[in-house]
Amino acid sequence: MISDLTTEERAHVRAAAQFLRARCGGWREVAKALRFSTDTVKKRATPTLALRIARLAGVGVDDVLEGRFPAPGTCPHCGHTTP
């Protein structure tokens, strides 16, 4: 599959989606908030998904693509970040 994202960026988008899954209570809730199908959110990492994750999280899309969201060491349940 050809993608506009690098392998590393795709991994960061998937990590951000996983974080939102834990924060929102499941894939279904995240998919609804992002206006994507559940399968798309679970299995794909696209530029559009990265943008929608950034909007939902209130961060820049670069933060999602570069792995700054969620910050390393952030608890997906409470949001606490360890230094």
Rosetta constraint file for C-alpha pairs under 8 A:
AtomPair CA 3 CA 46 HARMONIC 7.29 0.50
AtomPair CA 4 CA 46 HARMONIC 7.46 0.50
AtomPair CA 4 CA 47 HARMONIC 7.04 0.50
AtomPair CA 5 CA 9 HARMONIC 5.71 0.50
AtomPair CA 5 CA 10 HARMONIC 6.06 0.50
AtomPair CA 5 CA 46 HARMONIC 6.97 0.50
AtomPair CA 5 CA 47 HARMONIC 6.88 0.50
AtomPair CA 6 CA 10 HARMONIC 6.20 0.50
AtomPair CA 7 CA 11 HARMONIC 6.32 0.50
AtomPair CA 8 CA 12 HARMONIC 6.36 0.50
AtomPair CA 9 CA 13 HARMONIC 6.23 0.50
AtomPair CA 9 CA 65 HARMONIC 4.93 0.50
AtomPair CA 9 CA 66 HARMONIC 6.38 0.50
AtomPair CA 9 CA 67 HARMONIC 7.61 0.50
AtomPair CA 10 CA 14 HARMONIC 6.21 0.50
AtomPair CA 10 CA 45 HARMONIC 5.21 0.50
AtomPair CA 10 CA 46 HARMONIC 7.24 0.50
AtomPair CA 10 CA 65 HARMONIC 7.50 0.50
AtomPair CA 11 CA 15 HARMONIC 6.16 0.50
AtomPair CA 11 CA 45 HARMONIC 7.77 0.50
AtomPair CA 12 CA 16 HARMONIC 6.16 0.50
AtomPair CA 12 CA 64 HARMONIC 6.34 0.50
AtomPair CA 12 CA 65 HARMONIC 5.76 0.50
AtomPair CA 12 CA 66 HARMONIC 6.64 0.50
AtomPair CA 12 CA 67 HARMONIC 5.02 0.50
AtomPair CA 13 CA 17 HARMONIC 6.20 0.50
AtomPair CA 13 CA 45 HARMONIC 5.82 0.50
AtomPair CA 13 CA 46 HARMONIC 7.88 0.50
AtomPair CA 13 CA 49 HARMONIC 7.68 0.50
AtomPair CA 13 CA 50 HARMONIC 5.83 0.50
AtomPair CA 13 CA 64 HARMONIC 6.08 0.50
AtomPair CA 13 CA 65 HARMONIC 6.17 0.50
AtomPair CA 13 CA 67 HARMONIC 7.74 0.50
AtomPair CA 14 CA 18 HARMONIC 6.14 0.50
AtomPair CA 14 CA 42 HARMONIC 7.76 0.50
AtomPair CA 14 CA 44 HARMONIC 7.64 0.50
AtomPair CA 14 CA 45 HARMONIC 6.19 0.50
AtomPair CA 15 CA 19 HARMONIC 6.18 0.50
AtomPair CA 15 CA 70 HARMONIC 7.95 0.50
AtomPair CA 16 CA 20 HARMONIC 6.28 0.50
AtomPair CA 16 CA 53 HARMONIC 7.36 0.50
AtomPair CA 16 CA 64 HARMONIC 6.67 0.50
AtomPair CA 16 CA 67 HARMONIC 7.92 0.50
AtomPair CA 16 CA 69 HARMONIC 6.29 0.50
AtomPair CA 16 CA 70 HARMONIC 6.16 0.50
AtomPair CA 17 CA 21 HARMONIC 6.15 0.50
AtomPair CA 17 CA 30 HARMONIC 7.87 0.50
AtomPair CA 17 CA 41 HARMONIC 7.03 0.50
AtomPair CA 17 CA 42 HARMONIC 7.61 0.50
AtomPair CA 17 CA 53 HARMONIC 7.14 0.50
AtomPair CA 18 CA 22 HARMONIC 6.44 0.50
AtomPair CA 19 CA 23 HARMONIC 6.26 0.50
AtomPair CA 19 CA 70 HARMONIC 7.06 0.50
AtomPair CA 19 CA 76 HARMONIC 5.48 0.50
AtomPair CA 20 CA 24 HARMONIC 5.73 0.50
AtomPair CA 20 CA 30 HARMONIC 6.57 0.50
AtomPair CA 20 CA 76 HARMONIC 7.52 0.50
AtomPair CA 21 CA 25 HARMONIC 5.77 0.50
AtomPair CA 21 CA 26 HARMONIC 4.75 0.50
AtomPair CA 21 CA 27 HARMONIC 5.38 0.50
AtomPair CA 21 CA 29 HARMONIC 7.60 0.50
AtomPair CA 21 CA 30 HARMONIC 6.01 0.50
AtomPair CA 22 CA 26 HARMONIC 6.36 0.50
AtomPair CA 22 CA 76 HARMONIC 5.62 0.50
AtomPair CA 22 CA 77 HARMONIC 6.27 0.50
AtomPair CA 23 CA 76 HARMONIC 5.68 0.50
AtomPair CA 23 CA 77 HARMONIC 5.58 0.50
AtomPair CA 23 CA 78 HARMONIC 7.90 0.50
AtomPair CA 24 CA 29 HARMONIC 6.21 0.50
AtomPair CA 24 CA 30 HARMONIC 6.35 0.50
AtomPair CA 25 CA 29 HARMONIC 6.67 0.50
AtomPair CA 26 CA 30 HARMONIC 6.56 0.50
AtomPair CA 27 CA 31 HARMONIC 5.98 0.50
AtomPair CA 27 CA 38 HARMONIC 6.06 0.50
AtomPair CA 27 CA 41 HARMONIC 7.42 0.50
AtomPair CA 27 CA 42 HARMONIC 7.09 0.50
AtomPair CA 28 CA 32 HARMONIC 6.16 0.50
AtomPair CA 28 CA 38 HARMONIC 5.75 0.50
AtomPair CA 29 CA 33 HARMONIC 6.24 0.50
AtomPair CA 30 CA 34 HARMONIC 6.09 0.50
AtomPair CA 30 CA 38 HARMONIC 7.86 0.50
AtomPair CA 30 CA 41 HARMONIC 7.79 0.50
AtomPair CA 31 CA 35 HARMONIC 5.72 0.50
AtomPair CA 31 CA 36 HARMONIC 5.02 0.50
AtomPair CA 31 CA 37 HARMONIC 5.66 0.50
AtomPair CA 31 CA 38 HARMONIC 5.09 0.50
AtomPair CA 31 CA 41 HARMONIC 6.12 0.50
AtomPair CA 32 CA 36 HARMONIC 6.47 0.50
AtomPair CA 32 CA 37 HARMONIC 7.50 0.50
AtomPair CA 32 CA 38 HARMONIC 7.90 0.50
AtomPair CA 33 CA 56 HARMONIC 7.54 0.50
AtomPair CA 34 CA 49 HARMONIC 7.74 0.50
AtomPair CA 34 CA 52 HARMONIC 5.88 0.50
AtomPair CA 34 CA 53 HARMONIC 6.90 0.50
AtomPair CA 34 CA 56 HARMONIC 7.26 0.50
AtomPair CA 36 CA 40 HARMONIC 6.40 0.50
AtomPair CA 36 CA 41 HARMONIC 6.56 0.50
AtomPair CA 37 CA 41 HARMONIC 6.50 0.50
AtomPair CA 38 CA 42 HARMONIC 6.18 0.50
AtomPair CA 39 CA 43 HARMONIC 5.88 0.50
AtomPair CA 39 CA 44 HARMONIC 7.84 0.50
AtomPair CA 40 CA 44 HARMONIC 5.25 0.50
AtomPair CA 41 CA 45 HARMONIC 7.48 0.50
AtomPair CA 41 CA 49 HARMONIC 7.46 0.50
AtomPair CA 45 CA 49 HARMONIC 6.31 0.50
AtomPair CA 45 CA 50 HARMONIC 7.14 0.50
AtomPair CA 46 CA 50 HARMONIC 6.25 0.50
AtomPair CA 47 CA 51 HARMONIC 6.23 0.50
AtomPair CA 48 CA 52 HARMONIC 6.24 0.50
AtomPair CA 49 CA 53 HARMONIC 6.07 0.50
AtomPair CA 50 CA 54 HARMONIC 6.16 0.50
AtomPair CA 50 CA 61 HARMONIC 6.33 0.50
AtomPair CA 50 CA 64 HARMONIC 6.43 0.50
AtomPair CA 50 CA 65 HARMONIC 6.94 0.50
AtomPair CA 51 CA 55 HARMONIC 6.27 0.50
AtomPair CA 51 CA 61 HARMONIC 5.45 0.50
AtomPair CA 52 CA 56 HARMONIC 6.11 0.50
AtomPair CA 53 CA 57 HARMONIC 6.03 0.50
AtomPair CA 53 CA 61 HARMONIC 7.87 0.50
AtomPair CA 53 CA 64 HARMONIC 7.60 0.50
AtomPair CA 54 CA 58 HARMONIC 5.82 0.50
AtomPair CA 54 CA 59 HARMONIC 5.01 0.50
AtomPair CA 54 CA 60 HARMONIC 5.61 0.50
AtomPair CA 54 CA 61 HARMONIC 5.08 0.50
AtomPair CA 54 CA 63 HARMONIC 7.68 0.50
AtomPair CA 54 CA 64 HARMONIC 6.33 0.50
AtomPair CA 55 CA 59 HARMONIC 6.43 0.50
AtomPair CA 55 CA 60 HARMONIC 7.47 0.50
AtomPair CA 55 CA 61 HARMONIC 7.79 0.50
AtomPair CA 59 CA 63 HARMONIC 6.50 0.50
AtomPair CA 59 CA 64 HARMONIC 7.65 0.50
AtomPair CA 59 CA 69 HARMONIC 7.57 0.50
AtomPair CA 60 CA 64 HARMONIC 6.94 0.50
AtomPair CA 61 CA 65 HARMONIC 6.24 0.50
AtomPair CA 62 CA 66 HARMONIC 5.81 0.50
AtomPair CA 63 CA 67 HARMONIC 5.98 0.50
AtomPair CA 63 CA 68 HARMONIC 4.69 0.50
AtomPair CA 63 CA 69 HARMONIC 5.42 0.50
AtomPair CA 64 CA 68 HARMONIC 6.05 0.50
AtomPair CA 64 CA 69 HARMONIC 5.08 0.50
AtomPair CA 64 CA 70 HARMONIC 7.59 0.50
AtomPair CA 67 CA 71 HARMONIC 7.30 0.50
AtomPair CA 68 CA 72 HARMONIC 7.14 0.50
AtomPair CA 70 CA 74 HARMONIC 6.37 0.50
AtomPair CA 71 CA 81 HARMONIC 7.18 0.50
AtomPair CA 72 CA 81 HARMONIC 7.54 0.50
AtomPair CA 73 CA 81 HARMONIC 5.45 0.50
AtomPair CA 73 CA 82 HARMONIC 5.39 0.50
AtomPair CA 73 CA 83 HARMONIC 7.35 0.50
AtomPair CA 74 CA 79 HARMONIC 5.72 0.50
AtomPair CA 74 CA 80 HARMONIC 5.53 0.50
AtomPair CA 74 CA 81 HARMONIC 4.17 0.50
AtomPair CA 74 CA 82 HARMONIC 6.50 0.50
AtomPair CA 75 CA 79 HARMONIC 4.93 0.50
AtomPair CA 75 CA 80 HARMONIC 5.38 0.50
AtomPair CA 75 CA 81 HARMONIC 6.34 0.50
